[in-house]
Amino acid sequence: MSPYVAGLPMYDWPEVRDEVDALWTAISIRLCDAGIEAPTRLWRTEHKVDLWDHPELLVGECCGLSVAMTHHGRVEVLGALDRGIEGCGPGEYRSVLVCRAADPAADLTAFRGRPVAINEPDSQSGNGVLITGVAPLASAGRFFGEIVETGTHRASVRAVAEGRADLAAIDAASWRLALDHDPATDDLRVFARTDPMPAPPLVIGWAHAHLRNAAVAAIGAAVASLGPDVRRPLDLYGFVERTTGDYQVLADLIDLAAAAGYPTVA
């Protein structure tokens, strides 16, 4: 039995679970070939932070904002899976800002005083981008009306479609999954896109950082070995090595917004 744990929770939707498992199997085999006793199965815990905090974390998919802030110094970045997001370079991503299709809004200014959905407070794509985007528009630290915390990007899509919120920021890779698998998107439209940022990284626990180079090589070889039957459902185009320092820009932007008087979505 492996002494390690691994998880790929960021895009692990039920509809693509078999493909996520196939991705991990390919990685696990190559880690084992490198002499690392990798787990054969992913650990699917209810709370992603349990994975990121685990002392025996070998490979985990993490939020970039968490890497730069709450988990800085506790995990080491390996790289990012390239999802081929339009307008982004390899290993980058962005968020799409969505509202109901009948909403005439053209930009964020139209949503002053209106309810907004966020997935999680520590999410870059669903919350951080709203903090940094709204900071120049806020007055006395306020801009939106009600804040609806949904727990996931998929739930945020549904919250807007059902009228419980008027807009949400959705990770562009999650938006693709929603377009493929959730009819709630039929009632929505994208009214804006955020600037490209480093994509959610694969990380290794700090205690095992000495295995970083071997893990990077194994992941790169594994992703390259996959066929279109796995790549297409996951919109997976490659793996890009990144460093922990690449994600500092996310914390810097949050700090700038806080200095401007808008530290949180409100």
SERODO-597429 format. One record per residue (C-alpha): x, y, z. Coordinates in Angstrom, 2 decimals, decimal comma. Layout:
<recs>
<rec c1="X" c2="Y" c3="Z"/>
...
</recs>
This chain:
<recs>
<rec c1="0,00" c2="0,00" c3="0,00"/>
<rec c1="1,34" c2="3,42" c3="-0,96"/>
<rec c1="2,43" c2="5,73" c3="1,85"/>
<rec c1="1,29" c2="8,72" c3="-0,19"/>
<rec c1="-1,99" c2="10,35" c3="-1,21"/>
<rec c1="-2,90" c2="12,05" c3="-4,47"/>
<rec c1="-5,90" c2="13,97" c3="-5,76"/>
<rec c1="-7,04" c2="15,88" c3="-8,85"/>
<rec c1="-10,14" c2="17,63" c3="-7,49"/>
<rec c1="-10,38" c2="20,84" c3="-9,51"/>
<rec c1="-12,22" c2="19,42" c3="-12,55"/>
<rec c1="-13,28" c2="16,03" c3="-11,20"/>
<rec c1="-16,90" c2="16,17" c3="-12,40"/>
<rec c1="-18,90" c2="12,89" c3="-12,28"/>
<rec c1="-19,28" c2="12,96" c3="-16,07"/>
<rec c1="-15,50" c2="12,81" c3="-16,62"/>
<rec c1="-14,49" c2="10,75" c3="-13,58"/>
<rec c1="-13,35" c2="7,81" c3="-15,70"/>
<rec c1="-11,06" c2="10,11" c3="-17,69"/>
<rec c1="-9,66" c2="11,74" c3="-14,52"/>
<rec c1="-8,92" c2="8,24" c3="-13,21"/>
<rec c1="-7,22" c2="7,34" c3="-16,49"/>
<rec c1="-5,04" c2="10,45" c3="-16,23"/>
<rec c1="-4,00" c2="9,50" c3="-12,72"/>
<rec c1="-3,33" c2="5,88" c3="-13,70"/>
<rec c1="-0,92" c2="7,09" c3="-16,39"/>
<rec c1="0,84" c2="9,36" c3="-13,88"/>
<rec c1="0,94" c2="6,70" c3="-11,18"/>
<rec c1="2,52" c2="4,12" c3="-13,51"/>
<rec c1="5,32" c2="6,51" c3="-14,45"/>
<rec c1="5,92" c2="7,53" c3="-10,86"/>
<rec c1="6,25" c2="3,86" c3="-9,95"/>
<rec c1="8,62" c2="3,37" c3="-12,90"/>
<rec c1="10,74" c2="6,13" c3="-11,34"/>
<rec c1="10,88" c2="4,23" c3="-8,07"/>
<rec c1="8,18" c2="6,24" c3="-6,27"/>
<rec c1="5,48" c2="4,13" c3="-4,62"/>
<rec c1="2,56" c2="6,17" c3="-5,91"/>
<rec c1="-1,04" c2="5,35" c3="-4,97"/>
<rec c1="-3,03" c2="3,55" c3="-7,65"/>
<rec c1="-6,20" c2="5,47" c3="-6,83"/>
<rec c1="-7,01" c2="9,11" c3="-6,22"/>
<rec c1="-8,16" c2="10,27" c3="-2,80"/>
<rec c1="-11,50" c2="11,98" c3="-3,22"/>
<rec c1="-12,10" c2="13,86" c3="0,00"/>
<rec c1="-15,09" c2="16,09" c3="0,64"/>
<rec c1="-12,89" c2="19,08" c3="1,41"/>
<rec c1="-10,01" c2="19,87" c3="-0,97"/>
<rec c1="-8,05" c2="21,48" c3="1,84"/>
<rec c1="-7,77" c2="18,06" c3="3,52"/>
<rec c1="-5,81" c2="16,90" c3="0,48"/>
<rec c1="-3,60" c2="19,99" c3="0,33"/>
<rec c1="-2,86" c2="19,74" c3="4,05"/>
<rec c1="-2,09" c2="16,02" c3="4,06"/>
<rec c1="1,47" c2="15,35" c3="5,31"/>
<rec c1="1,93" c2="12,61" c3="2,69"/>
<rec c1="0,70" c2="14,58" c3="-0,34"/>
<rec c1="2,53" c2="13,33" c3="-3,45"/>
<rec c1="0,54" c2="15,01" c3="-6,23"/>
<rec c1="-2,44" c2="17,27" c3="-5,71"/>
<rec c1="-4,30" c2="19,73" c3="-7,90"/>
<rec c1="-4,58" c2="22,99" c3="-5,99"/>
<rec c1="-5,97" c2="26,51" c3="-6,38"/>
<rec c1="-3,27" c2="28,99" c3="-7,36"/>
<rec c1="-4,45" c2="31,53" c3="-4,82"/>
<rec c1="-4,09" c2="28,96" c3="-2,05"/>
<rec c1="-0,55" c2="28,21" c3="-3,21"/>
<rec c1="0,29" c2="31,91" c3="-3,01"/>
<rec c1="-1,42" c2="32,58" c3="0,32"/>
<rec c1="-2,76" c2="30,01" c3="2,79"/>
<rec c1="-0,51" c2="27,16" c3="1,60"/>
<rec c1="2,58" c2="29,18" c3="0,81"/>
<rec c1="5,58" c2="27,27" c3="2,15"/>
<rec c1="3,51" c2="24,11" c3="2,69"/>
<rec c1="3,39" c2="22,81" c3="-0,88"/>
<rec c1="5,74" c2="23,07" c3="-3,86"/>
<rec c1="4,41" c2="23,67" c3="-7,38"/>
<rec c1="5,14" c2="21,05" c3="-10,02"/>
<rec c1="3,37" c2="22,62" c3="-12,97"/>
<rec c1="-0,05" c2="23,08" c3="-14,56"/>
<rec c1="-2,14" c2="20,98" c3="-16,89"/>
<rec c1="-2,71" c2="22,88" c3="-20,13"/>
<rec c1="-6,43" c2="23,09" c3="-20,94"/>
<rec c1="-6,01" c2="25,10" c3="-24,14"/>
<rec c1="-8,07" c2="28,04" c3="-22,90"/>
<rec c1="-8,84" c2="30,57" c3="-25,63"/>
<rec c1="-6,71" c2="33,71" c3="-25,34"/>
<rec c1="-4,32" c2="32,08" c3="-22,85"/>
<rec c1="-0,82" c2="30,68" c3="-23,20"/>
<rec c1="0,06" c2="27,08" c3="-22,31"/>
<rec c1="-0,54" c2="26,48" c3="-18,60"/>
<rec c1="-2,63" c2="29,64" c3="-18,22"/>
<rec c1="-6,35" c2="30,07" c3="-17,67"/>
<rec c1="-8,91" c2="32,78" c3="-17,04"/>
<rec c1="-12,44" c2="33,18" c3="-15,76"/>
<rec c1="-15,58" c2="33,94" c3="-17,70"/>
<rec c1="-18,14" c2="36,28" c3="-16,15"/>
<rec c1="-21,62" c2="34,95" c3="-16,77"/>
<rec c1="-25,14" c2="36,28" c3="-16,37"/>
<rec c1="-28,56" c2="35,20" c3="-17,59"/>
<rec c1="-28,96" c2="35,35" c3="-21,35"/>
<rec c1="-31,72" c2="37,98" c3="-21,14"/>
<rec c1="-29,70" c2="40,30" c3="-18,89"/>
<rec c1="-28,63" c2="43,38" c3="-20,92"/>
<rec c1="-25,47" c2="43,98" c3="-18,86"/>
<rec c1="-22,33" c2="44,72" c3="-20,86"/>
<rec c1="-19,76" c2="44,84" c3="-18,07"/>
<rec c1="-19,30" c2="44,66" c3="-14,30"/>
<rec c1="-20,55" c2="48,20" c3="-13,69"/>
<rec c1="-24,08" c2="47,01" c3="-14,48"/>
<rec c1="-24,08" c2="44,72" c3="-11,43"/>
<rec c1="-23,73" c2="47,31" c3="-8,69"/>
<rec c1="-26,04" c2="46,39" c3="-5,81"/>
<rec c1="-27,02" c2="43,06" c3="-7,37"/>
<rec c1="-26,54" c2="39,53" c3="-5,99"/>
<rec c1="-23,39" c2="37,66" c3="-6,96"/>
<rec c1="-22,50" c2="33,98" c3="-6,66"/>
<rec c1="-19,03" c2="32,88" c3="-5,53"/>
<rec c1="-17,92" c2="29,28" c3="-5,28"/>
<rec c1="-15,48" c2="29,56" c3="-2,34"/>
<rec c1="-13,76" c2="32,49" c3="-0,61"/>
<rec c1="-10,29" c2="31,04" c3="-1,30"/>
<rec c1="-10,92" c2="30,48" c3="-5,02"/>
<rec c1="-8,94" c2="32,59" c3="-7,48"/>
<rec c1="-11,22" c2="31,96" c3="-10,45"/>
<rec c1="-14,55" c2="32,33" c3="-8,65"/>
<rec c1="-13,74" c2="34,92" c3="-6,00"/>
<rec c1="-10,25" c2="36,43" c3="-6,38"/>
<rec c1="-10,96" c2="37,73" c3="-9,87"/>
<rec c1="-14,07" c2="39,49" c3="-8,57"/>
<rec c1="-12,10" c2="41,15" c3="-5,77"/>
<rec c1="-9,48" c2="42,50" c3="-8,16"/>
<rec c1="-11,98" c2="43,39" c3="-10,89"/>
<rec c1="-14,42" c2="45,20" c3="-8,63"/>
<rec c1="-11,91" c2="47,03" c3="-6,42"/>
<rec c1="-11,77" c2="50,11" c3="-8,74"/>
<rec c1="-15,59" c2="50,24" c3="-8,81"/>
<rec c1="-16,33" c2="49,77" c3="-5,10"/>
<rec c1="-17,45" c2="52,50" c3="-2,74"/>
<rec c1="-16,54" c2="52,28" c3="0,96"/>
<rec c1="-15,69" c2="48,61" c3="0,46"/>
<rec c1="-19,05" c2="47,73" c3="-1,09"/>
<rec c1="-20,28" c2="46,99" c3="-4,59"/>
<rec c1="-22,58" c2="43,97" c3="-4,76"/>
<rec c1="-25,82" c2="43,22" c3="-2,97"/>
<rec c1="-26,26" c2="39,72" c3="-1,57"/>
<rec c1="-23,26" c2="37,34" c3="-1,68"/>
<rec c1="-24,36" c2="33,77" c3="-2,47"/>
<rec c1="-21,67" c2="31,24" c3="-1,58"/>
<rec c1="-22,35" c2="28,06" c3="-3,56"/>
<rec c1="-19,40" c2="25,74" c3="-2,90"/>
<rec c1="-18,59" c2="24,87" c3="-6,52"/>
<rec c1="-18,41" c2="26,49" c3="-9,96"/>
<rec c1="-21,18" c2="24,19" c3="-11,16"/>
<rec c1="-23,41" c2="25,32" c3="-8,32"/>
<rec c1="-22,63" c2="28,96" c3="-9,18"/>
<rec c1="-23,72" c2="28,35" c3="-12,78"/>
<rec c1="-26,99" c2="26,97" c3="-11,51"/>
<rec c1="-27,46" c2="29,78" c3="-8,99"/>
<rec c1="-27,33" c2="32,35" c3="-11,79"/>
<rec c1="-29,54" c2="30,30" c3="-14,11"/>
<rec c1="-32,13" c2="29,91" c3="-11,34"/>
<rec c1="-32,11" c2="33,63" c3="-10,47"/>
<rec c1="-30,59" c2="33,29" c3="-6,99"/>
<rec c1="-27,67" c2="35,43" c3="-8,20"/>
<rec c1="-27,25" c2="37,73" c3="-11,18"/>
<rec c1="-23,64" c2="36,93" c3="-12,08"/>
<rec c1="-20,74" c2="34,66" c3="-11,28"/>
<rec c1="-17,10" c2="34,27" c3="-12,24"/>
<rec c1="-16,51" c2="30,75" c3="-13,56"/>
<rec c1="-13,17" c2="29,10" c3="-14,25"/>
<rec c1="-13,02" c2="28,81" c3="-18,06"/>
<rec c1="-12,21" c2="25,08" c3="-17,89"/>
<rec c1="-15,19" c2="24,53" c3="-15,58"/>
<rec c1="-17,33" c2="26,57" c3="-17,97"/>
<rec c1="-16,38" c2="24,18" c3="-20,79"/>
<rec c1="-17,39" c2="21,25" c3="-18,63"/>
<rec c1="-20,68" c2="22,98" c3="-17,87"/>
<rec c1="-21,32" c2="23,62" c3="-21,57"/>
<rec c1="-20,76" c2="19,92" c3="-22,21"/>
<rec c1="-22,71" c2="18,52" c3="-19,27"/>
<rec c1="-25,06" c2="21,00" c3="-17,56"/>
<rec c1="-28,20" c2="22,33" c3="-19,31"/>
<rec c1="-28,23" c2="25,33" c3="-16,94"/>
<rec c1="-25,75" c2="26,96" c3="-19,34"/>
<rec c1="-28,53" c2="27,21" c3="-21,94"/>
<rec c1="-29,95" c2="30,12" c3="-19,95"/>
<rec c1="-26,63" c2="31,97" c3="-19,52"/>
<rec c1="-24,17" c2="34,01" c3="-21,54"/>
<rec c1="-20,60" c2="35,19" c3="-21,10"/>
<rec c1="-20,44" c2="38,99" c3="-20,85"/>
<rec c1="-16,72" c2="39,37" c3="-20,06"/>
<rec c1="-13,46" c2="37,45" c3="-19,62"/>
<rec c1="-10,68" c2="38,13" c3="-17,15"/>
<rec c1="-6,99" c2="38,46" c3="-17,93"/>
<rec c1="-4,96" c2="35,22" c3="-18,24"/>
<rec c1="-3,32" c2="33,95" c3="-15,07"/>
<rec c1="-1,29" c2="30,84" c3="-14,12"/>
<rec c1="-3,61" c2="27,82" c3="-14,21"/>
<rec c1="-4,40" c2="25,76" c3="-11,10"/>
<rec c1="-1,14" c2="23,95" c3="-10,30"/>
<rec c1="-0,26" c2="20,39" c3="-9,50"/>
<rec c1="1,66" c2="20,48" c3="-6,23"/>
<rec c1="3,68" c2="18,19" c3="-3,99"/>
<rec c1="3,79" c2="18,35" c3="-0,21"/>
<rec c1="6,77" c2="20,24" c3="1,17"/>
<rec c1="8,04" c2="17,15" c3="3,01"/>
<rec c1="8,46" c2="15,38" c3="-0,34"/>
<rec c1="9,82" c2="18,29" c3="-2,37"/>
<rec c1="12,99" c2="16,27" c3="-3,05"/>
<rec c1="10,84" c2="14,17" c3="-5,43"/>
<rec c1="9,82" c2="17,22" c3="-7,45"/>
<rec c1="11,95" c2="16,62" c3="-10,55"/>
<rec c1="10,90" c2="12,99" c3="-10,81"/>
<rec c1="7,25" c2="13,94" c3="-10,39"/>
<rec c1="7,46" c2="16,65" c3="-13,07"/>
<rec c1="9,00" c2="14,19" c3="-15,53"/>
<rec c1="6,42" c2="11,51" c3="-14,74"/>
<rec c1="3,46" c2="13,86" c3="-15,18"/>
<rec c1="4,78" c2="15,24" c3="-18,46"/>
<rec c1="5,35" c2="11,76" c3="-19,88"/>
<rec c1="1,96" c2="10,55" c3="-18,65"/>
<rec c1="0,00" c2="13,40" c3="-20,21"/>
<rec c1="1,87" c2="12,99" c3="-23,50"/>
<rec c1="0,93" c2="9,30" c3="-23,58"/>
<rec c1="-2,82" c2="9,85" c3="-23,37"/>
<rec c1="-5,09" c2="9,38" c3="-26,35"/>
<rec c1="-7,98" c2="11,58" c3="-27,50"/>
<rec c1="-10,46" c2="9,41" c3="-25,58"/>
<rec c1="-9,05" c2="10,93" c3="-22,38"/>
<rec c1="-7,76" c2="14,27" c3="-23,66"/>
<rec c1="-10,94" c2="15,48" c3="-25,32"/>
<rec c1="-13,37" c2="15,05" c3="-22,39"/>
<rec c1="-10,85" c2="16,79" c3="-20,11"/>
<rec c1="-9,83" c2="19,43" c3="-22,70"/>
<rec c1="-6,28" c2="18,36" c3="-21,91"/>
<rec c1="-3,48" c2="19,50" c3="-24,23"/>
<rec c1="-0,30" c2="19,07" c3="-22,22"/>
<rec c1="1,57" c2="19,77" c3="-19,02"/>
<rec c1="3,68" c2="22,88" c3="-18,35"/>
<rec c1="6,27" c2="22,96" c3="-15,60"/>
<rec c1="5,81" c2="25,95" c3="-13,30"/>
<rec c1="7,34" c2="27,24" c3="-10,08"/>
<rec c1="5,74" c2="28,34" c3="-6,85"/>
<rec c1="6,92" c2="31,87" c3="-7,54"/>
<rec c1="4,75" c2="32,03" c3="-10,67"/>
<rec c1="1,70" c2="32,28" c3="-8,41"/>
<rec c1="2,84" c2="35,23" c3="-6,31"/>
<rec c1="1,13" c2="37,52" c3="-8,82"/>
<rec c1="-2,24" c2="36,29" c3="-7,53"/>
<rec c1="-1,46" c2="37,30" c3="-3,94"/>
<rec c1="-0,04" c2="40,61" c3="-5,12"/>
<rec c1="-3,30" c2="41,48" c3="-6,89"/>
<rec c1="-5,36" c2="40,66" c3="-3,80"/>
<rec c1="-3,03" c2="42,82" c3="-1,71"/>
<rec c1="-3,50" c2="45,73" c3="-4,13"/>
<rec c1="-7,26" c2="45,41" c3="-3,91"/>
<rec c1="-7,10" c2="45,31" c3="-0,12"/>
<rec c1="-4,90" c2="48,42" c3="-0,11"/>
<rec c1="-7,57" c2="50,11" c3="-2,22"/>
<rec c1="-10,18" c2="49,30" c3="0,43"/>
<rec c1="-11,74" c2="46,21" c3="-1,14"/>
<rec c1="-10,26" c2="43,11" c3="0,58"/>
<rec c1="-13,21" c2="40,80" c3="-0,03"/>
<rec c1="-16,23" c2="40,46" c3="-2,31"/>
<rec c1="-18,89" c2="42,65" c3="-0,75"/>
</recs>
